[in-house]
Amino acid sequence: MNDKSTMGVIAVALLLNGCAGIGPQKEKDAFADPRDPWERYNRDMFAFNESVDQTFLKPLARGYKKVMPELLDRGVTNFFTNLDDVTSIVSNLLQFKLRHAASDFGRVTLNSTVGLLGFFDVATNMNLPRHDEDFGQAFGAWGIAPGPYLVLPVIGPSSARDGVGFIGDWLTNPTTYVEPASVSWGLRGVELIDLRADLLGASRVLDQAALDRYEFVRDAYLQKRRYEVYDGNPPLEDDFPE
């Protein structure tokens, strides 16, 4: 689970499905989803991720939420969001969104200095909103199709395009270059637990809304990413025409 497996994925799914849930798996061979040719593998990986979440991540997130004061919790989230904004700068430059790139650069500069390494989001209060772009979105803007849906270990829902884009996201995140490596991985772990803690409420909604959690998350993710790649105005044509 990462920042692509966010509350936005669940929110989109709820809007699309009216919280009515999605029916159980039916005649998959006859009605295979062309977006998901690797469904057997993806379902197995989804089940593995669910097991990891239930066994380790969710209990850790609950404990984290109990012991962390709200102000400090928000500060940790802001800190990692500030680091993610570095990736957003690069992605915006790759898409020639120069105004957005300049805005995100201003965010990082302000939040890293006045905001004490990003613990305080002073940039938003100064009318510098986040644009939250990544390499998968940049590839999409270049005309690269999403390709097959893909569930990654621990990271969660993705696609062939976004999976490759994740490499760029990783390489442009300052956490990657922290030394020693144990500190870098420790920061990644804290980021994961902080994100999971922020999604505790959303996961309860997902538990109640979906009979087939896999389809629910897949459909929400793909539609959310399509919306993001086209900046909220996707064309009518399908990514996977018949």
Beta strands, then each sheet from edge to edge (+ up, - down):
strand 1: 149-152
strand 2: 156-159
sheet 1: 1+ 2-
end
